[in-house]
Amino acid sequence: MDHSTRLHSQARRRSWCCSFTVPPSSPESLSLSRFKSFPTTKSETLSKPPSNSVPNSPQSSKSGLGIVGRTRIDARRILSPGRVSPIDTDSTVPEEIPAVDSSATLSKSQSFRAAPACSSSSSRSADNDGVFDVRLNLRGKSGACLVLELNSEVLSASSDVFSGLISEYKRKSNSSSSGRKMCRIEVPDVENLGAFRQTIELMFEDDIPKRLLKIGAYRCIDILEVSAGIMFTKGVLSCLEYIEAVPWTEEEEEKLRILFTRFKFDGATTRDILARLYSRDSVDSQQHLARQLVLSITSCTEANARNELKSLVKGLLCKSSVYEKDQSDLNKEDLYIACQSCLSSLVSLFEEASSTIPHERLTKKEKDRPLIERISRQVDNINWLLEILLDGQMAEELVDMWADQGELLGMHENTSPMVRYELSRVTALLFIAMGTRKLHCRSESRSGLLLAWFSPMLLDFGWLQRCRKGLDMKALEEAMGQILLTLPLKQQYALFMEWFQCFSKQGTECPNLSKAFQIWWRRSFLRGSETCAIESR
């Protein structure tokens, strides 16, 4: 191992150390008002670095940076990473200082010292080793303070912002008659001290991508923001390449969206990241997305896959979804086209059940599956579409569509109860939606639905109890009574009398609407204060 390599290894082993000391104030401190504040425009580029400003931290609202006096700390203080030597004779350093984990939250003032970068020339490495001529003072918004003692050559070579500040300091220092001073740079109101410190550490790393692998994507986004602000070009490029190559969580993706609205980056890697963040497809290409998904699911014959996909798509399309949705993705017309397709399939299946379709017309695939299974699948599809429409408050037209199914109503009486009760599953879901006030429709729509499907519901109620398939029968009975009471009294009379006759013959095979019947009776035949008194009890 040659002399240069040994010096480099020694410098790396002592790159970062800390001390709980507050940097002494200097009577020669320059006012921060002399320097421009960090730009806070919506988009910022790396091509035009400010001459004397630096971002304070990721997502900071204001910041500033300046040169503020001079001080010096003996290099003997540093022993190894995370430890402080008590042999320093400086009066500002306590005799015993505990080791500090640099990854922990900074609640007190801390001081870090970095070894300067090793030059390709061994003689230059030997000359620069141990030269810490810049003190970077980071002051957090929470009151914490982080002091970094650094090498000016590394800072100047890495960051255009620091290069301008250090050059300005050196010009003033050369014109002054005083001796050599330590350049002090202060950044107030830092929101994320850890990210700023890690960004500075990367300037002293030989293999930045390897270091980013240990840091992770979430922290790397914070470092990218700091690097962009201080014009640390190598750090920006390394962070962008790493971020583009790894998967993101939703939280990381949101952070990137915010970051790319504040900074503008150039390069192919940036375009790849933006392609993952934003879709460049036109609105027309996305317009029928919901229709494509829905039609694929309603035509799916594998039960397990169909149920899994239904849950997935419903979660994406519903209003309570955590994903942001464009209105074009949830098109009302497309959903109703899918509903009409399922209704047409249901009519064909009931024609087959009524033996009105010759057996020869059926495809081999249809012959292989039982008729009841195929009917049940189409009913499940309609109910699934109804749930999506209810969530989007777009189900009013489906009430009219279902009330106008004259063909299905005509075949209902001639079909086996084992099959026809499937139709009442759709009616039941509509009744429950209206009875629980999730579905609001006109009086004509409610009347049309009840006049068409109330009698079939009375006939199929017993089968619905035996084959519920997730249906809440108590909720159904309550909803049926509530809907009946929303009709004109004349229509209520006809439907309640039909129920009364059915219930007297069928008993528990018929829905129990006794509570709603009593309310109708009081409203119809009792008047005035007596009605109010009874209803209040």
C-alpha positions as CSV (number, residue, x, y, z in Angstrom):
1,M,0.0,0.0,0.0
2,D,1.6,3.3,-1.1
3,H,1.8,6.5,1.0
4,S,-1.3,8.1,-0.6
5,T,-3.5,5.1,0.0
6,R,-2.5,5.0,3.7
7,L,-3.3,8.6,4.1
8,H,-6.6,8.2,2.4
9,S,-7.6,5.2,4.6
10,Q,-6.7,7.1,7.7
11,A,-8.7,10.1,6.6
12,R,-11.8,7.9,6.0
13,R,-11.6,6.3,9.4
14,R,-11.8,9.7,11.1
15,S,-14.3,11.4,8.6
16,W,-17.0,12.3,11.1
17,C,-16.8,13.1,14.8
18,C,-18.9,15.2,17.1
19,S,-18.7,17.4,20.1
20,F,-21.5,19.0,22.2
21,T,-20.0,22.5,21.9
22,V,-21.5,25.7,20.7
23,P,-19.3,27.6,18.3
24,P,-18.1,30.8,19.9
25,S,-19.4,34.0,18.5
26,S,-17.0,36.3,16.7
27,P,-16.8,40.1,16.8
28,E,-16.0,39.9,13.1
29,S,-19.2,38.2,12.2
30,L,-20.8,39.5,9.0
31,S,-24.5,40.2,8.8
32,L,-26.5,37.7,6.8
33,S,-28.5,40.6,5.3
34,R,-25.5,41.3,3.0
35,F,-26.2,38.1,1.1
36,K,-29.1,37.3,-1.1
37,S,-31.7,34.9,0.4
38,F,-32.1,31.5,-1.2
39,P,-34.5,31.5,-4.1
40,T,-38.0,30.2,-3.4
41,T,-39.4,30.1,-6.9
42,K,-41.7,27.3,-8.1
43,S,-39.1,25.7,-10.4
44,E,-35.3,25.9,-9.9
45,T,-32.6,24.7,-12.2
46,L,-29.0,23.6,-11.6
47,S,-27.6,25.5,-14.5
48,K,-27.5,29.0,-12.8
49,P,-26.3,28.7,-9.2
50,P,-26.7,31.7,-6.9
51,S,-23.5,33.3,-5.9
52,N,-24.0,33.4,-2.2
53,S,-27.1,31.5,-1.1
54,V,-28.0,28.0,-0.1
55,P,-31.2,26.1,0.7
56,N,-31.5,25.5,4.4
57,S,-33.1,22.0,4.2
58,P,-35.7,19.9,2.4
59,Q,-39.1,21.7,2.3
60,S,-37.9,24.8,4.1
61,S,-39.8,28.0,3.5
62,K,-36.9,30.4,3.9
63,S,-33.1,30.2,4.3
64,G,-30.0,32.2,4.1
65,L,-26.2,31.7,4.1
66,G,-23.3,33.9,4.9
67,I,-19.7,34.1,6.2
68,V,-19.6,34.8,9.9
69,G,-16.2,35.2,11.5
70,R,-13.5,32.9,12.5
71,T,-12.5,30.3,15.0
72,R,-10.3,27.1,15.1
73,I,-10.5,23.7,16.9
74,D,-7.4,21.6,17.5
75,A,-7.2,18.6,15.1
76,R,-6.2,16.4,18.1
77,R,-9.8,16.4,19.2
78,I,-10.7,13.8,16.7
79,L,-9.9,10.1,17.5
80,S,-12.3,8.0,15.6
81,P,-15.9,8.1,14.2
82,G,-18.4,8.9,16.9
83,R,-15.8,9.6,19.6
84,V,-14.2,12.7,21.0
85,S,-10.8,13.0,22.6
86,P,-10.7,14.8,26.0
87,I,-7.1,15.8,25.5
88,D,-7.9,19.0,23.7
89,T,-6.8,22.0,25.7
90,D,-9.4,24.3,24.3
91,S,-11.4,25.7,27.2
92,T,-14.6,25.4,25.3
93,V,-14.4,21.6,25.2
94,P,-15.4,19.6,28.4
95,E,-13.0,17.0,29.7
96,E,-15.4,14.1,29.1
97,I,-17.8,14.1,26.2
98,P,-20.0,11.1,25.5
99,A,-20.1,9.5,22.0
100,V,-23.0,10.6,19.8
101,D,-24.8,8.5,17.2
102,S,-24.9,10.7,14.1
103,S,-28.2,9.1,13.0
104,A,-30.0,10.1,16.1
105,T,-32.3,13.1,16.3
106,L,-30.3,16.3,17.1
107,S,-31.6,17.9,20.2
108,K,-28.5,19.8,21.2
109,S,-25.7,21.6,19.5
110,Q,-23.3,19.2,17.7
111,S,-20.0,19.6,16.0
112,F,-18.7,17.4,13.2
113,R,-15.3,17.3,11.5
114,A,-14.7,15.7,8.1
115,A,-11.3,14.7,6.6
116,P,-10.5,16.5,3.4
117,A,-10.7,14.6,0.2
118,C,-7.4,12.9,-0.9
119,S,-5.8,14.1,-4.0
120,S,-4.4,11.9,-6.7
121,S,-1.0,13.2,-5.8
122,S,0.4,11.8,-2.6
123,S,2.3,14.9,-1.7
124,R,-0.8,17.0,-2.0
125,S,-2.7,14.6,0.2
126,A,-0.1,14.9,2.8
127,D,-0.2,18.7,2.7
128,N,-4.0,18.9,2.9
129,D,-4.6,16.1,5.4
130,G,-6.0,17.6,8.6
131,V,-6.8,21.0,7.1
132,F,-10.2,22.1,8.3
133,D,-10.6,25.7,7.2
134,V,-14.4,26.0,6.9
135,R,-16.9,25.8,9.7
136,L,-20.5,25.2,8.5
137,N,-23.0,26.1,11.2
138,L,-26.5,24.7,10.6
139,R,-29.3,26.0,12.8
140,G,-32.5,24.0,12.9
141,K,-36.0,25.4,13.2
142,S,-36.4,23.5,16.4
143,G,-33.4,25.2,18.0
144,A,-30.9,22.4,17.4
145,C,-27.5,23.3,16.1
146,L,-25.1,21.3,13.9
147,V,-21.5,22.4,13.3
148,L,-19.5,20.8,10.5
149,E,-15.7,21.5,10.2
150,L,-14.8,20.9,6.5
151,N,-12.1,21.3,3.9
152,S,-12.6,24.3,1.6
153,E,-11.2,22.5,-1.4
154,V,-13.7,19.7,-1.2
155,L,-16.6,22.1,-0.7
156,S,-15.5,24.3,-3.6
157,A,-15.1,21.4,-5.9
158,S,-18.4,19.8,-5.0
159,S,-20.8,22.7,-4.6
160,D,-21.1,25.8,-6.8
161,V,-22.8,27.7,-4.0
162,F,-20.1,27.0,-1.5
163,S,-17.4,27.7,-4.1
164,G,-18.8,31.2,-4.6
165,L,-19.0,31.9,-0.9
166,I,-15.5,30.5,-0.1
167,S,-14.0,32.5,-3.0
168,E,-15.6,35.7,-1.7
169,Y,-14.3,35.0,1.8
170,K,-10.7,34.4,0.5
171,R,-10.8,37.6,-1.5
172,K,-11.7,39.5,1.7
173,S,-9.2,37.6,3.7
174,N,-6.3,38.3,1.3
175,S,-7.1,42.0,1.4
176,S,-7.1,42.0,5.1
177,S,-3.9,42.5,7.1
178,S,-4.9,39.9,9.7
179,G,-3.6,36.3,9.6
180,R,-5.3,33.3,8.3
181,K,-8.9,32.9,9.4
182,M,-11.4,30.0,9.4
183,C,-14.2,30.6,7.0
184,R,-17.5,30.4,8.8
185,I,-20.8,29.8,6.9
186,E,-24.1,29.8,8.7
187,V,-27.5,28.4,7.5
188,P,-30.5,29.3,9.7
189,D,-33.9,27.7,9.9
190,V,-32.9,24.3,8.7
191,E,-35.8,21.9,8.9
192,N,-33.9,18.6,8.3
193,L,-30.4,18.7,9.8
194,G,-29.8,15.0,9.2
195,A,-30.4,15.2,5.4
196,F,-28.2,18.3,5.2
197,R,-25.4,16.6,7.1
198,Q,-25.6,13.4,4.9
199,T,-25.5,15.5,1.8
200,I,-22.2,17.1,3.0
201,E,-20.9,13.6,3.9
202,L,-21.5,12.5,0.3
203,M,-19.0,15.1,-0.9
204,F,-16.2,13.2,0.9
205,E,-17.4,9.8,-0.4
206,D,-15.5,8.0,-3.2
207,D,-18.5,5.8,-4.1
208,I,-21.7,7.8,-3.7
209,P,-24.0,5.1,-5.2
210,K,-22.8,2.5,-2.8
211,R,-23.5,4.9,0.1
212,L,-27.0,5.6,-1.2
213,L,-27.8,1.9,-1.1
214,K,-27.4,2.0,2.6
215,I,-29.4,5.3,3.0
216,G,-32.5,4.1,1.1
217,A,-34.9,5.9,-1.3
218,Y,-36.9,7.9,1.3
219,R,-33.8,9.6,2.7
220,C,-32.3,9.9,-0.7
221,I,-35.1,12.1,-1.8
222,D,-34.3,14.5,1.0
223,I,-30.6,14.5,0.0
224,L,-31.6,15.2,-3.6
225,E,-33.5,18.3,-2.5
226,V,-30.5,19.6,-0.5
227,S,-28.1,18.7,-3.3
228,A,-30.1,20.6,-5.8
229,G,-30.3,23.6,-3.6
230,I,-26.5,23.9,-3.0
231,M,-25.7,22.9,-6.6
232,F,-24.0,19.7,-5.6
233,T,-24.1,18.3,-9.2
234,K,-22.5,14.9,-8.5
235,G,-24.9,14.3,-5.6
236,V,-27.9,15.3,-7.7
237,L,-27.0,12.9,-10.5
238,S,-26.2,10.0,-8.2
239,C,-29.5,10.5,-6.3
240,L,-31.5,10.7,-9.5
241,E,-29.9,7.5,-10.9
242,Y,-30.5,5.7,-7.6
243,I,-34.1,6.8,-7.3
244,E,-34.9,5.9,-10.9
245,A,-33.5,2.3,-10.4
246,V,-35.5,1.4,-7.3
247,P,-39.2,0.8,-6.5
248,W,-41.0,3.5,-4.6
249,T,-43.6,3.4,-1.9
250,E,-46.6,5.7,-2.2
251,E,-45.2,8.1,0.3
252,E,-41.9,8.3,-1.6
253,E,-43.8,8.9,-4.8
254,E,-45.7,11.8,-3.3
255,K,-42.4,13.3,-2.0
256,L,-41.0,13.1,-5.5
257,R,-44.0,14.8,-7.0
258,I,-43.6,17.7,-4.6
259,L,-39.9,17.9,-5.2
260,F,-40.3,18.0,-9.0
261,T,-42.7,20.9,-8.7
262,R,-40.0,22.9,-6.9
263,F,-36.9,21.9,-8.9
264,K,-36.3,21.4,-12.6
265,F,-33.7,18.7,-13.4
266,D,-32.2,17.9,-16.8
267,G,-31.1,14.6,-18.3
268,A,-32.4,11.2,-19.4
269,T,-32.7,9.9,-15.9
270,T,-35.0,12.7,-15.0
271,R,-37.2,11.9,-18.0
272,D,-37.4,8.3,-16.9
273,I,-38.5,9.4,-13.4
274,L,-41.1,11.8,-14.7
275,A,-42.5,9.0,-17.0
276,R,-43.1,7.0,-13.9
277,L,-44.7,9.9,-12.1
278,Y,-47.0,11.3,-14.8
279,S,-48.9,9.7,-17.6
280,R,-48.5,11.4,-21.0
281,D,-51.4,9.6,-22.6
282,S,-54.2,11.7,-23.9
283,V,-57.6,12.0,-22.3
284,D,-59.2,10.0,-25.1
285,S,-56.9,7.0,-24.6
286,Q,-58.0,6.9,-20.9
287,Q,-61.7,7.7,-21.5
288,H,-62.9,4.1,-21.7
289,L,-60.5,2.6,-19.1
290,A,-63.3,1.8,-16.7
291,R,-65.3,0.2,-19.5
292,Q,-62.4,-2.0,-20.5
293,L,-61.8,-3.2,-16.9
294,V,-65.5,-3.8,-16.2
295,L,-66.2,-5.7,-19.4
296,S,-63.1,-7.9,-18.7
297,I,-64.4,-8.7,-15.3
298,T,-68.0,-9.4,-16.3
299,S,-66.8,-11.7,-19.0
300,C,-64.4,-13.6,-16.7
301,T,-65.5,-17.2,-16.1
302,E,-63.0,-18.1,-13.3
303,A,-64.8,-17.5,-10.0
304,N,-61.8,-16.9,-7.8
305,A,-60.1,-14.5,-10.3
306,R,-63.4,-12.7,-10.9
307,N,-64.0,-12.1,-7.2
308,E,-60.4,-10.9,-6.7
309,L,-60.6,-8.5,-9.6
310,K,-64.0,-7.2,-8.6
311,S,-62.6,-6.2,-5.2
312,L,-59.5,-4.6,-6.8
313,V,-61.4,-2.5,-9.3
314,K,-64.1,-1.5,-6.9
315,G,-61.5,-0.3,-4.5
316,L,-59.8,1.8,-7.2
317,L,-63.0,3.3,-8.6
318,C,-64.9,4.1,-5.3
319,K,-64.9,7.5,-3.9
320,S,-63.2,6.4,-0.6
321,S,-60.2,5.2,-2.5
322,V,-56.8,6.6,-1.5
323,Y,-55.9,7.0,-5.1
324,E,-56.6,10.2,-7.0
325,K,-59.0,9.6,-9.9
326,D,-59.7,11.5,-13.1
327,Q,-63.3,11.8,-14.0
328,S,-62.6,10.3,-17.3
329,D,-61.7,7.0,-15.6
330,L,-65.1,6.6,-14.1
331,N,-67.5,7.2,-17.1
332,K,-71.2,6.8,-16.3
333,E,-72.1,5.8,-19.9
334,D,-69.5,3.0,-20.0
335,L,-70.8,1.5,-16.7
336,Y,-74.3,1.5,-18.0
337,I,-73.2,-0.2,-21.2
338,A,-71.7,-2.9,-19.1
339,C,-75.0,-3.1,-17.1
340,Q,-77.0,-3.5,-20.3
341,S,-74.7,-6.2,-21.5
342,C,-75.2,-8.2,-18.3
343,L,-79.0,-7.7,-18.6
344,S,-79.0,-9.0,-22.2
345,S,-77.0,-12.0,-21.1
346,L,-79.5,-12.6,-18.2
347,V,-82.4,-12.5,-20.7
348,S,-80.7,-15.1,-22.9
349,L,-80.1,-17.4,-19.9
350,F,-83.7,-17.2,-18.8
351,E,-84.8,-18.0,-22.3
352,E,-82.6,-21.1,-22.0
353,A,-84.1,-21.9,-18.6
354,S,-87.6,-21.6,-20.1
355,S,-86.6,-23.9,-22.9
356,T,-87.2,-21.2,-25.5
357,I,-83.7,-21.5,-26.9
358,P,-82.8,-24.7,-28.9
359,H,-80.0,-26.7,-27.2
360,E,-78.1,-26.7,-30.5
361,R,-77.6,-22.9,-30.3
362,L,-75.5,-23.1,-27.2
363,T,-71.8,-23.1,-27.4
364,K,-69.7,-25.9,-26.0
365,K,-68.3,-23.5,-23.3
366,E,-71.8,-22.7,-22.2
367,K,-72.9,-26.4,-22.1
368,D,-70.0,-27.2,-19.8
369,R,-71.2,-24.9,-17.0
370,P,-74.5,-25.4,-15.1
371,L,-77.3,-22.9,-16.0
372,I,-77.7,-21.8,-12.4
373,E,-74.0,-20.9,-12.1
374,R,-74.2,-18.8,-15.3
375,I,-77.3,-17.0,-14.1
376,S,-75.8,-16.4,-10.7
377,R,-72.6,-15.0,-12.3
378,Q,-74.6,-12.4,-14.3
379,V,-76.6,-11.4,-11.2
380,D,-73.4,-10.9,-9.2
381,N,-72.0,-8.7,-12.0
382,I,-75.1,-6.5,-12.0
383,N,-75.0,-6.2,-8.2
384,W,-71.3,-5.3,-8.4
385,L,-71.9,-2.6,-11.0
386,L,-74.8,-1.3,-8.8
387,E,-72.4,-0.9,-5.9
388,I,-70.0,1.1,-8.0
389,L,-72.9,3.3,-9.3
390,L,-74.2,3.8,-5.8
391,D,-70.8,4.9,-4.6
392,G,-70.7,7.4,-7.5
393,Q,-74.3,8.5,-6.9
394,M,-75.2,7.5,-10.4
395,A,-77.6,4.5,-9.9
396,E,-80.9,6.3,-10.5
397,E,-81.1,5.2,-14.1
398,L,-80.5,1.6,-13.1
399,V,-83.8,1.6,-11.2
400,D,-85.7,2.5,-14.4
401,M,-83.7,-0.1,-16.4
402,W,-84.6,-2.8,-13.9
403,A,-88.3,-1.8,-13.8
404,D,-88.5,-2.0,-17.6
405,Q,-87.3,-5.6,-17.8
406,G,-90.6,-6.9,-19.1
407,E,-89.1,-10.0,-20.7
408,L,-87.6,-11.2,-17.5
409,L,-90.8,-10.5,-15.6
410,G,-92.7,-12.6,-18.1
411,M,-90.3,-15.5,-17.8
412,H,-90.2,-15.3,-14.0
413,E,-93.5,-17.0,-13.5
414,N,-92.6,-19.9,-15.8
415,T,-89.1,-20.6,-14.4
416,S,-88.2,-22.8,-11.5
417,P,-88.0,-21.1,-8.1
418,M,-84.5,-22.5,-7.8
419,V,-83.5,-20.2,-10.7
420,R,-85.9,-17.2,-10.7
421,Y,-85.0,-16.1,-7.1
422,E,-81.7,-14.9,-8.5
423,L,-83.6,-12.0,-10.1
424,S,-84.9,-10.9,-6.7
425,R,-81.3,-10.6,-5.5
426,V,-81.0,-7.5,-7.8
427,T,-84.4,-6.2,-6.6
428,A,-83.3,-6.7,-2.9
429,L,-80.2,-4.7,-3.4
430,L,-82.2,-1.8,-5.0
431,F,-84.7,-1.9,-2.1
432,I,-82.0,-1.8,0.5
433,A,-80.3,1.1,-1.2
434,M,-83.5,3.1,-1.4
435,G,-84.6,2.2,2.1
436,T,-81.3,3.2,3.7
437,R,-81.3,6.5,1.7
438,K,-78.2,5.6,-0.4
439,L,-80.3,5.8,-3.6
440,H,-82.5,8.8,-4.3
441,C,-84.9,8.6,-7.2
442,R,-88.2,10.1,-8.3
443,S,-91.6,8.9,-7.2
444,E,-92.3,7.5,-10.6
445,S,-89.2,5.4,-10.5
446,R,-90.0,4.0,-7.0
447,S,-93.6,3.3,-8.1
448,G,-92.4,1.6,-11.3
449,L,-89.9,-0.6,-9.4
450,L,-92.4,-1.7,-6.7
451,L,-95.3,-2.3,-9.2
452,A,-93.0,-4.5,-11.3
453,W,-90.9,-6.4,-8.8
454,F,-92.9,-6.4,-5.5
455,S,-94.9,-9.5,-6.3
456,P,-91.9,-11.5,-7.5
457,M,-90.1,-10.5,-4.3
458,L,-93.0,-12.0,-2.2
459,L,-92.7,-15.3,-4.2
460,D,-88.9,-15.5,-3.9
461,F,-88.5,-14.4,-0.3
462,G,-88.3,-17.9,1.1
463,W,-85.6,-18.9,-1.4
464,L,-83.7,-15.7,-0.5
465,Q,-83.7,-16.7,3.1
466,R,-82.3,-20.1,2.4
467,C,-79.7,-18.9,-0.2
468,R,-78.8,-15.5,1.2
469,K,-75.4,-15.1,-0.5
470,G,-74.5,-12.3,1.9
471,L,-77.9,-10.6,1.8
472,D,-79.2,-9.1,5.1
473,M,-82.8,-10.2,5.3
474,K,-83.7,-8.0,8.3
475,A,-82.4,-5.0,6.4
476,L,-84.4,-6.1,3.4
477,E,-87.6,-6.3,5.3
478,E,-87.1,-2.9,6.9
479,A,-86.2,-1.3,3.6
480,M,-89.3,-2.8,1.8
481,G,-91.6,-1.3,4.5
482,Q,-89.8,2.1,4.2
483,I,-90.1,2.3,0.4
484,L,-93.8,1.3,0.5
485,L,-94.5,4.3,2.9
486,T,-92.9,6.7,0.3
487,L,-95.7,6.0,-2.2
488,P,-99.0,7.7,-2.5
489,L,-101.5,6.3,0.0
490,K,-103.6,4.8,-2.9
491,Q,-100.7,2.7,-4.1
492,Q,-99.7,1.8,-0.6
493,Y,-103.2,0.4,-0.1
494,A,-102.9,-2.0,-3.0
495,L,-99.4,-3.2,-2.2
496,F,-100.0,-3.6,1.6
497,M,-103.2,-5.6,0.9
498,E,-101.3,-7.9,-1.5
499,W,-98.6,-8.4,1.2
500,F,-101.3,-9.1,3.9
501,Q,-102.9,-11.8,1.8
502,C,-99.5,-13.4,1.0
503,F,-98.3,-13.2,4.6
504,S,-101.5,-14.8,5.9
505,K,-100.9,-17.8,3.6
506,Q,-97.1,-18.1,3.5
507,G,-96.1,-16.9,7.0
508,T,-92.3,-16.8,7.4
509,E,-91.8,-17.5,3.7
510,C,-93.0,-13.9,3.2
511,P,-91.3,-10.7,4.4
512,N,-92.7,-9.4,7.7
513,L,-93.9,-5.8,7.0
514,S,-96.1,-5.6,10.1
515,K,-94.4,-2.4,11.4
516,A,-94.8,-0.5,8.1
517,F,-98.4,-1.9,7.8
518,Q,-99.3,-0.3,11.2
519,I,-97.9,3.0,10.2
520,W,-99.9,2.9,7.0
521,W,-103.0,2.0,8.8
522,R,-102.7,4.9,11.3
523,R,-101.9,7.4,8.5
524,S,-104.8,6.2,6.4
525,F,-107.6,5.8,9.0
526,L,-106.6,7.9,12.0
527,R,-106.5,11.6,11.9
528,G,-105.4,14.7,13.8
529,S,-103.9,14.6,17.3
530,E,-104.5,10.9,17.8
531,T,-102.2,10.1,15.0
532,C,-99.5,12.3,16.4
533,A,-99.8,10.8,19.8
534,I,-99.6,7.3,18.6
535,E,-96.6,7.9,16.4
536,S,-94.8,9.8,19.2
537,R,-95.1,6.7,21.4
